Amino acid sequence: MKRFRMYFQHAFNPLHVYCRLTDLGMRRGTARRLCLAYERLVYCRVG
């Protein structure tokens, strides 16, 4: 279970999400704004 939690934290880290979005072709500015909102609204409340 600890491995799953560590992978989950890594995969949903805002920086990791940003990198995956830019890899998929999203503009850097758009990905940045989206991840900033994600970090503020979702990621900080989970941990």
SVG drawing of the C-alpha trace seen along z (x, -y; Angstrom):
<svg xmlns="http://www.w3.org/2000/svg" viewBox="-10 -31 18 33">
<polyline fill="none" stroke="black" stroke-width="0.4" points="0.0,0.0 2.9,-2.3 4.2,-1.9 0.8,-2.8 0.7,-6.0 4.2,-7.0 3.3,-6.5 0.0,-8.4 1.8,-11.3 4.4,-11.4 1.9,-11.0 -0.4,-13.7 2.3,-16.2 1.5,-19.5 5.0,-19.7 4.6,-16.1 1.1,-17.0 2.5,-20.1 5.2,-18.1 2.8,-15.5 0.4,-18.2 3.3,-19.9 4.4,-16.5 0.8,-16.1 1.2,-19.4 -0.5,-21.9 1.0,-25.4 3.3,-26.1 1.3,-29.0 -2.0,-27.2 -0.5,-24.1 1.0,-26.4 -2.3,-28.2 -4.1,-24.9 -1.6,-23.3 -1.6,-26.4 -5.3,-26.1 -5.1,-22.4 -2.4,-22.8 -4.5,-25.5 -7.9,-23.8 -7.1,-20.1 -3.6,-19.1 -3.1,-21.1 -6.4,-19.9 -5.6,-16.2 -2.3,-16.1"/>
</svg>
